[in-house]
Amino acid sequence: MAQPLYSTHLGMTDILPDDVRKWQYLEQLIRTEAELFNLEEIRTPIMEQTELIIRGIGQLTDIVSKEIFSFSRGDDNYVLRPELTAPVVRSYVEHHLEQRGGSQKLYYIGPMFRAERPQKGRQRQFHQFGIEVIGSDDPVADVEVIAFMIHIYQKIGITNTTLKLNSIGDPESRKNYVEALKNHLEPNLENLSDVSQERFKKNPLRILDSKEKEDQPFIDSAPLITDYLSEKSKKHYQKVKEYLTDLGISFETDPYLVRGMDYYTETAFELISPDLGSQDALAGGGRYDLLVEEIGGQPTPAVGFAAGMERLLIACEELGIPLGGEKEVDVYIVTLGDSARKWGLSKLSKIRSTGVSATMDYKGRSMKAQMKDANRENARYAIIVGDHELESGKFTFRDMADSEEEALPFQEILKLLEKEKH
């Protein structure tokens, strides 16, 4: 077999037909469940202005400093979107969605791009789904976002999950905590990783997100952010925990959970599954009350989450959860001879007009080969047509499951198909 001349870019993969059905199943499930939560879909371009992503996510995040795909055209600088919260908020501000009234409860499904080292469940082009609730500072909004996130995974069949929960407080709380954190870390600054030493200068809170081995002892002994929450933040966090408990949603508090973006405030959360080994994160999010103002809007509270589709598919595979069904077609027209092929081609549209899927052979193969192909396509029925059938006006209608068949006029076959479909 000849080697292909071209292949996909590193970290980017084709989603082939057998896998597309799994994606379609998940996407439809998400859309169906989103309607139950009164969420509306939003779609934004895959390209955004570089400045939006830098201001929205943060200059010192790994995404901005290492992982964005950026390019220029004329005087304009663009990136392929590495996440969707900042673009959704940009759209909210640009199109004055607050004028629609009430909180904007939005969901999305789409591709993202990060120039990171590819590995299982982490590609350079990957896909996320998530929701953003913009315009409410009520803890109810936090809890609804969390409830939807967990609901999706339970609906799919992933039930062995743990919700990790924290509060990183309002700006006042964070300012006080950052000062305490710096005092804790400064005596051992030279023992921290190079990345953490750089973060210490501009955003010490991000050190808590470090996975570097040399940083762990200092993170483990760091002061707890929850000890520095303002009264307002304490009340908000307490209400979130109370509402989750009322809904029967269990959680574990994790005082070192800060999430990866700079725009988070107050509630932070992550959903993990112990069934998935070291790559156990399924989804995560939190409140980001500063982001709308940061990118040019009026001060507006907001909360949301994002989840990786590839990671979800891997989880389903590892847990043996089937997604969607096999490829199938309702009717396969098997034709013998040119006249039969012409007849079959003319009847495909009539069958399809009743809402029944139909296909036929495109290669002019033998009856045996066509029947084999009908089985491969998981055809429910076959209509077998040759010169004899065309002369008699009755066509062999075969049930492929039990091989029972009878000769019927085409209109009777059409009625049977329509009746079964509807």
N, C-alpha and C positions, 0 to 999 in steps of 0.2 A: 504494500500500500504506500503510495507516494506521500511524502511529508507535506503538510499544508504550507502555503506560502506565507500565510498570516495567522496570527493568533491574538487572543485578547491581551490587554495590558496586564502587567503584574498587579495582582490583587483585585482584578475585575473578572467576573465569570459570566458565561452565558447561562441563562435559565432555560433549560430545554423543555420540550412539550410535556414530558412525564412529570417534571417538577412544577411546571406552570400550573397544573391542576391543583397542586397543594397550595401554591401561593393564592390562587383564585379562591379556594375554599377559605383560607384564613382571612383574606381581604373582605370577602362577603360576610363572614362571621363578624368581623370588626364593625363593618358598616351596619349590619342588622342590629347588633347590640348597642351601637352608638345612638341609633334612633330611639331605642328604649330609654336612654338617658337624656333624650332631647338635645343631642349634640348635632352640630352642623359641620359638614366637611368644608375645608378650605384648601386651596391649591395655590402654591406660589412657585415662581420660576426657580430653576436649579441654580441660576447665577444670581449673585447678590453683590452689592458694592462692598469692596474690601473694608472700608471704614465701618460699615454697619456691623460686620462680623467682629472686628477688633473691639469696637465699643461695646457690643452686646455681650460677647463671650469673655473678653479680658485679654490684654496684651500678654500676660504671663502664663496663660493656660497652655498646656501642651498642644492643644488644637491650633492655636494661633501661632505659637512660636515654632512648631515643628511640622504640622500636619495639613495645612491648608494648600489646596491647589489654586494658585493665583496666577493671573495673567492680565495683560493690558491691551487695550485697543485705543489708539490715540491718547487722549488725556484721561481716559476712564480706566479705573482699576477694578477688576472683578475677582471673585472667588467662586468656585463651585461650593455650594452650601455644605458646611460640615455638620449642621444641625438645623432644626426648624423653628425653635422658639423665637430667636431674634427675627427671622423672616416673617413669621406670623405676626409678631408685634409690630414690625415695620408696616405690614399690610393694614393692621388695625389702625395705626396712626395715619398712614397715607390716605386711607379711604374713609376716615372718620366713622369707624364702625360703632363708636360709642353713641352716635346719633340714632342707631337702630333701637336704642332703649334696652335697659336691663343689662345683665352680664352677658358677654359674648362667650358662648360655650362651643368651642371649635375643636374639630379633630382632623387629623391628617394621616396619610399613608404615602410614602414616597422615598426616592433614593437620596442618599447623602454621600459625601466624598471626603475622605481623609487620607493623606499620604503617610500612612503608618505601615509598619512592618506586617505584612499579611500573615495570618495564622488562622487556625480553625475558628470559625465564628466571628472573624474580624477581617473584613476585606476593605480595599480602598474605595470601592463603590459598594455601599451597603444600603439597607432599607430600614426605615423606622416607621412605627405608628405611634401616635400620642395624642394628647388633648391639651388644650390651653383654655382656662377659664379666666377671662379678663374683665375686671370691673368689680370684683367682690373681695373684701378683706375679711369676710366672715369665715370662721373655722369650718362651717358647713361646706364651703367650696373645697377646702383642703380634703375633707373626708370624702366628698363625692368623687373627686379625682382619684383618690386612693381606692375607693370602692369599685370604680369602673376598671381600673388597672387589674385588681384582683379578680373581678368578675370575668374578664376576658380569659385569663389563664384557667380559671375554674371551668369555664364553659368549654374550653379546649380539652380539659382533662388533666391539667397540671395542678394538682392540689397540695402536694407536699412543698409548700413554700413558707418562707419566713419574711415578714415585713419588718425592716429595720427603720427606726424612727428617731429623729433628733430635731432640735431647734437650734438654729444659728443666730436667732435673735434679730432685733431691729438694728439700725445703724448705731444707736447709742450702746446697745449691748455688745455689738461686734467691736466697737472702738475700745471699750473697757477690756474685753477679752483679749484682743490683739496685743494690748499693752502687757497684760499678764503673761501671755504666751511668749512674747519677745523677752521678757525678764527671765522666763524659764529656760529659753533656748540659748540666749546670748553667751553664757559662760562656757558652753560647749559648741559654739558656732563652728569652730574649725574641724570638729568631728562629724559634722553633718555632711551629706552628699553635696556635690557641686550644685546640683539643681536646687536643693533646699537652701543653700547659702545664698543663691541668687534670689530665691523667693523671700527670704528673710528681709531683704532690703525693700521689697515693694509690696509683697502680699504674704505675710507670715502664715495666715490662715490656711493657705494652700499646702503648707508643709504637712498638715494632718492627712492630706491625700496621698502622700508619698508612699511608694511601694519599695523604696530603696532599703536594703537590709540595715545599713549603718544608721538610718534615721529612726528605726523602730523603737529602740530603748528610750529615746527622748520623746517620742510620740506617746508611748505607753505611760510615761510618768508626767505627761503634760497636765496642766489644770483643765478642768472640765468646763466647756463653754456654757453648760446649763447653770453653772454656779454664778454666772455673770449676766444672766438675763434680766432685763428691766421688768418691772411689774406688769407692764402691758404685754411683753413677750411671754412672760410666765403664764398669764391668763390665757393667751392664745394657745399656747402649747398644751395647757391643761385641758382646755375645751376640746382640742383635737383628740387627745387621748380618751377623754370621756365619751365623745361621740363614736369613736372607733369601738370602744368597749360596748356601748349600747347596741351597736350593729353586729356584735359578735365577731369583730375582726381583731384577731390577736396580733400582738406586735412585741418587738424587743427594742428597748431604747439603746441607742449607740451614740454616746457623747462625742465620738470622734468622726461621725459621719458628716461631711461637709459638702459633698457633691463636687463636680469638676468644673463648674462655671462660676464666674465672679458675680453673676447677677442674682444669686439666691439670697433670700432673707427668710427669717422665721422657719417654718416647717421644711425639713429635708427628709427624704425617705428613699428606700431602696427595697426592691423585692428580689430575694435570692431563693435558690432551690438547692438543698444539700445533695440532690440526686445528680447534680451536674459537675461534681468535682471542683477543681480549682477555679474554673470559669463558671462561677455559680450565679452571677448577676443576670437577672432577666429584664428588669426595668427599674427606672428611678426618676425622681423629680423633686419638686418642692415649690415653695413660694418665691416669687421674684418681684416684689413690690417696687423696685427701683428701676426696672428695665424700661418701662414705657417712657418715663421721663428722660432716661439716659439717651434714648434715641429720638428725642424731639417731641414727645407727646406731653400731655398734662399728667401730673402724678396720678397713677392708676394702679391699684393692687391687682395681682394676677398669680395664678398657680397652675402647674401642669406637670406632665410626666412624658417620658419618651421610652420606647422599648424597641429592641432590635429584632427585626423579622428573621434574619439568618439565625440568630441565637435561639429564637423560638422554634424554628424548624429543626435545629439540631436537638433541642430538648425533646421535641416530639419523637424524633427518630430514636434517641437513646432510651426513652421511656416506652417505646412501642405503641405510640398513639397514632392511629391511622388518620390521615387527612384527605378528605374527599374520596371519590371512588375511582375506579379504573376508567380509562377511555372507553366510551361506548357510543353506539349509534342505533337509532330505532330500526331503520330499514336499510338493507343493502340490496340493490337491484343487480341480479346476476343475468347477464345477457349473452346470447349465443347468436352471432352473426350481425352484419351491419344493420339490418332492419330493426333487430331487437335493440341494438345500441342506440339507434335514433329514437326508438320508442322510449327507452329507459331515460335518456337525457331529457326528453320532453315531459316526463312524469315527475322528475325530481322536484321541480318548482311547485307542482300541484300538491305533492306530499308535504313539502316544507311549509306551504301556505296554511296548513292545518295545525302548525306548531309541532310537527313530527320531524325529527332529524332524519336525513336520508343521504346516501352516497352511492356510488357505483365504481366499477373498475375504470381506471384511466389508461390502461396499457393494452387492452385488447387480448387479455390472457384467456386460457382455457377455463371451462366451467369448474374443473377441480381446483385450479389456482384461485379463481374468484371465490369459491366457497371457503377455501383456506384463509383468504384475505378477510372474508366476512367474519370468520371466527376470531381472527387476530384483532379486528376492530370491535369485537364484542357486540356484534349486531344482534338485536332482539329478534328481528324477522328478516327473512330473505324473500324477495319476489323474483322468481326464476322465469325468464322470458326467452323463447326461441320462436322459430317459424311456426311450429304447431300451435303454440299459445296465441300468437298473433292471428292465425287463421280462425281459431275457435273463439277468440275473445275472452278466454278464461286463462288466468295466470296462476302458476303454482305459488301458493302463499305458505311458506314454511316457518314454523316456530323453531328457532335455532336451539332452544333449550332442550326440547324433547324430540325434535326431528319430526313432529307431526306436521302434515301438510294437507292442503285441499286446493282444488282448482276453483277460482272465483273470478267474476268480472272485476275490473279495476275499481269501479265505483263502490263495490261492496268492500273491497280491501280498504279503500280510503275511509269508508264509514267505520269499519272496525278499528282502524288505527286512530281515528279522531275520537271515537268513543273511549278507547283505552287511555288516550292521552289526557282527556278532560274529565 
